[in-house]
C-alpha cells in the first residue's frame, strides 16, 4: 500500500497541473480581476513541473485508465518545451500587465498554455489531435482579438487549413489503428502503412510551420497583434514540432525525411527573409527557417526550440514599439533604449553569439550532426546573421521623448522598459552562461560563431550593395490555393519518398 | 473482406472530392463546406474501422450467458468513442468558421476568395 502512494501522488500532481490552466481560465471568466494572477500562477506551475521532471521527482511514464487509456510521458525531452511555454506565456502576461487587455485575452492565453503543456507530454495520436485542436482554436481566437477586417481573413485561413490537415491526421491515426489496434506512438513505430505515416506527417508539418506546409506562417504571425505573434512564433509552432521529434525518434524511416524537410525549410525561410521588406514578416520567415533547424535533431532540438522561442518572443514583443514596419530606411530611425537593447540581444542570440542561449543551442546542435549537415547548418547560420544584420545599426535614442498625441486619454505613458521583455532577455543570458562551461571544445565554438557573425555581416553588405531585396522578385506563395496546394504537394512527395 | 475494401474506397473518394472542392471552389462558404465533407468521410472511416469485427454494440446484458457472448461478433468500441470527440471538435470549428464568414460577408456579400486573398501583400 505504502509503496505506490508516492506514485499515486505524482500521478495526481500531473493531472492537477494539466487541469489547472483550464480551471483557472474558467475562474478568470467568473472573476476577471484575478485573471492576470491566475495566468501567472499557471505559468509558474508549468515551470515548477519542468524543474521537477529535470530533478527526477516525477515518474517518467504516467498511465491513466489502463491499457486503453491515455499515456503521458513526463521525461527530459519535454522539459525545454515546458520551460519555453512557461517563459513566453508569463512574459506576455507581465508585458501587458499595465495595459487594458481586450476581453478574453488572458482566458484564451490560459487555455492555449494548457493545450500546449498537454501537447508536449501526450504519447498517443488521439490525445495529440485533441490538444493540437485546442491550441489551434485558442490561437485562432487570439488572432481575432484585434477585430480588424484583415485579422478576420487571416484567422479564417489559419483555422481552415489547420482543421483540414488535422482531419487528414485523423485518417492517418485510423489507418494506424486498423493495422496495430492502438493509437499509441509505439504503434506508429510498428506500422507498415506508408499512407498513414504520410498523413500523420502532413498534419504535424503544418502545425510546426515547416517547408511548404508552413507557408501560412508569415502572414499569420505578421498580422497578429504583437503579444499574439510572440505566443505564435515562440511556442505555438513547437506544439507541432515536439511530437514530430518524438515520432522521428521512434520511427527510423522518418529520420532522413524529416532531416531533409528541415533543411529545405531552413533554406526556404532564409531566402524569403532576406528578400522581405517588412520587419514583422522578416521575423516570421526567420521562424520558418529556425524551425527547420530544430527539426534536424531530436536530441538537440528541444534546447534549440527553447532558445529560439525565447529570443523570438523578445523580438515580437518589442516589435509593437518599432517606429514602423518597413525595413527601408531602418538605419535612419532612432530606437529607444527599451527597444534597441532587447532587439540586439534577441537577434544576437538567434545568430548564436557566445554568452547567449542561442550559442549553446547551436553548439549542441553541431555536436550531434554529421559533418555535411554541420556545414549546411553553419551556412544557414551565416544567412541568419545576414537577415538580422538588417536590424542592427539603427541609432540609439539617448533621451526619452514623451510621446504626445496618440494616446490622448488619461493613460499613463508606457514605461521605457517592459518587465516581460527583461525577463526573457535575462533568461537568454542566464541559460547561455549556465550552459557555457559544458560546451564541447569552447574555443573552436566561439571562433566559429565569430566567423559566422563576420560572414553574415559580409553577406549582408553584399546583399544590400547589390540591392537584392528590391531586385529579387520571389514568387508570392501565400495565397490560400498555394497553401492548400503546398499541403497536397508535401503529402504526395512524402508518399513517394517513403515508398522507396 | 471485399465489402470492407469497397467502403474504404468510397471513403477515400469522399476525402479526395472534399479536398478538390477545397482547392477549386472560389466561394468561401463552399470551401468550408468541402472541409466538412472531408470531416464526414473521416467519421465514416472510424465507424467502418469500428465495425470490422462485428456490428453488435459491446454492451453485456444481464440475461446474456457467457458462451453466447463470446461467440457474438462485437463492434470495436474504441474508434467509436474516439470519433465522438472529433465530431464535437469538428462541429465547433465549423461554427467558428461560419461566424467569421458571416462577418466577412459584410465586406463582400458574394464571399469570393479574390476579394480577401491578397497573398503576402497587405
HADDOCK unambig.tbl for C-alpha pairs under 7 A between the chains (distance, minus, plus):
assign (segid A and resid 152 and name CA) (segid B and resid 100 and name CA) 6.41 0.50 0.50
assign (segid A and resid 153 and name CA) (segid B and resid 116 and name CA) 6.65 0.50 0.50
assign (segid A and resid 156 and name CA) (segid B and resid 97 and name CA) 6.31 0.50 0.50
assign (segid A and resid 156 and name CA) (segid B and resid 100 and name CA) 6.72 0.50 0.50
assign (segid A and resid 164 and name CA) (segid B and resid 35 and name CA) 6.27 0.50 0.50
assign (segid A and resid 167 and name CA) (segid B and resid 39 and name CA) 6.20 0.50 0.50
assign (segid A and resid 171 and name CA) (segid B and resid 42 and name CA) 6.20 0.50 0.50
assign (segid A and resid 174 and name CA) (segid B and resid 46 and name CA) 6.45 0.50 0.50
assign (segid A and resid 178 and name CA) (segid B and resid 49 and name CA) 6.46 0.50 0.50
assign (segid A and resid 219 and name CA) (segid B and resid 120 and name CA) 6.34 0.50 0.50
assign (segid A and resid 476 and name CA) (segid B and resid 119 and name CA) 6.59 0.50 0.50
assign (segid A and resid 476 and name CA) (segid B and resid 120 and name CA) 6.26 0.50 0.50
assign (segid A and resid 478 and name CA) (segid B and resid 119 and name CA) 4.49 0.50 0.50
assign (segid A and resid 478 and name CA) (segid B and resid 120 and name CA) 5.35 0.50 0.50
assign (segid A and resid 479 and name CA) (segid B and resid 117 and name CA) 6.07 0.50 0.50
assign (segid A and resid 479 and name CA) (segid B and resid 118 and name CA) 6.59 0.50 0.50
assign (segid A and resid 479 and name CA) (segid B and resid 119 and name CA) 4.05 0.50 0.50
assign (segid A and resid 480 and name CA) (segid B and resid 117 and name CA) 6.81 0.50 0.50
assign (segid A and resid 481 and name CA) (segid B and resid 23 and name CA) 6.04 0.50 0.50
assign (segid A and resid 484 and name CA) (segid B and resid 23 and name CA) 6.56 0.50 0.50
